[in-house]
Amino acid sequence: MILVTGAAGKTGQAIIRVLLKRKKSIRALVHKDNQIQLVQVLGVQEVIAGDMCSQKTMNQVLQGVRAVYHICPNVSPEEINIGQIAIKAAQSAEVEHFVYHSVLHPQIESMPHHWQKMRVEEQLFESGLSYTILQPAPYMQNILAYWNDIMKKNKYAVPYSENTRLCSVDLEDVAEIAGIVLSESGHKWAIYELCGTQILSQIEMTQILSQYLGHRVDVKVIPIEEWEVNARNKGMGDYQVKTLIKMFRYYDRFGFFGNSRTLECLLNRSPTSYATFIERTIRERL
Ligand SMILES: NC(=O)c1ccc[n+]([C@@H]2O[C@H](COP(=O)([O-])OP(=O)(O)OC[C@H]3O[C@@H](n4cnc5c(N)ncnc54)[C@H](OP(=O)(O)O)[C@@H]3O)[C@@H](O)[C@H]2O)c1
């Protein structure tokens, strides 16, 4: 039995689909009752709603599991606390394998959501548990949050320079690696950077998008203040807004670079390119 936390989120669902294809028996932890059905529809029979911040809940859901795939909620101010609770529960349940969904370059202190993941990794090193740490680059799928807007306005709005170069990874490739490390031997105590092959500027990304859509899409650079007003109007929390602003400033100043060789070796094929991801997305959505 494998426990997947954060199971109703986009990462959780992608990983569950791969584990089910591999015929793994899964227990899924979702946040709220109304997310249970979403995960049951994927084919998971044992879906539990509960709070990852509760030691009692985590102790219960980890009982009787062989492995855990731990996904913390995105940009959570509680990441270190949630990590500590999950590790403690895994220790008491004597879980054989703890897989932690971290992030590429958790060492970056000026991005608090990265730095917090590094502190959780540090706790894992000292936990006595057998662990694997996956460090994915930003997902190619992040553009989907703006997809409808892009389609309506033919503009891709970003709060950093159009020349900002970012690496990315297809979440489907990340999920495939989750399936591999939870099924095959030889991955304990490994830390894997999971990154696609290209580092693209925002202009290059829209050029690929334009090519596959068959019409022009341009980058629109918006001031961070405008992004902040929109995010707050949509109900984003203060910690998330402030943390993402730090991330945008970091991206603007330094870009974000990673190497694809580890992912390529693990997949035993070339990681999905941005063009393939865009072509697949357009095919699925249009
Ligand atoms: N997006 C990227 O590019 C990227 C790249 C690398 C790593 N990551 C990491 O991937 C992880 C998952 O990201 P994601 O975008 O898949 O997240 P997500 O879609 O926001 O999913 C997180 C899930 O956790 C649930 N949740 C929130 N608080 C909870 C709590 N206290 N107890 C139990 N469940 C709770 C959420 O439910 P509600 O909807 O009810 O809150 C949601 O279903 C994050 O740690 C992120 O840092 C992301």
The ligand as a Gaussian input file, in Angstrom:
#p B3LYP/6-31G(d) Opt

LIG

0 1
 N        3.746000      23.852000      -9.789000
 C        5.013000      23.648000     -10.027000
 O        5.562000      24.084000     -11.028000
 C        5.828000      22.829000      -9.057000
 C        7.149000      22.482000      -9.371000
 C        7.883000      21.739000      -8.458000
 C        7.313000      21.357000      -7.248000
 N        6.021000      21.724000      -6.984000
 C        5.448000      21.319000      -5.698000
 O        4.402000      20.402000      -5.928000
 C        3.553000      20.386000      -4.784000
 C        2.119000      20.275000      -5.202000
 O        1.763000      21.328000      -6.053000
 P        0.339000      21.288000      -6.765000
 O        0.341000      22.492000      -7.663000
 O        0.030000      19.945000      -7.287000
 O       -0.590000      21.597000      -5.529000
 P       -2.131000      21.739000      -5.498000
 O       -2.729000      21.479000      -6.877000
 O       -2.399000      23.047000      -4.850000
 O       -2.547000      20.522000      -4.569000
 C       -2.371000      20.507000      -3.231000
 C       -3.501000      19.691000      -2.621000
 O       -3.283000      19.655000      -1.220000
 C       -4.523000      19.966000      -0.562000
 N       -4.302000      20.559000       0.748000
 C       -4.125000      21.871000       1.063000
 N       -3.947000      22.006000       2.391000
 C       -4.068000      20.769000       2.933000
 C       -4.028000      20.282000       4.267000
 N       -3.807000      21.090000       5.316000
 N       -4.221000      18.964000       4.468000
 C       -4.453000      18.120000       3.432000
 N       -4.479000      18.529000       2.126000
 C       -4.295000      19.846000       1.890000
 C       -5.189000      20.933000      -1.505000
 O       -6.571000      21.009000      -1.212000
 P       -7.353000      22.427000      -1.282000
 O       -7.551000      22.668000      -2.743000
 O       -8.592000      22.160000      -0.552000
 O       -6.479000      23.442000      -0.620000
 C       -4.871000      20.321000      -2.865000
 O       -5.789000      19.321000      -3.209000
 C        3.886000      21.648000      -3.988000
 O        4.575000      21.289000      -2.816000
 C        4.772000      22.440000      -4.930000
 O        5.713000      23.233000      -4.255000
 C        5.272000      22.412000      -7.856000

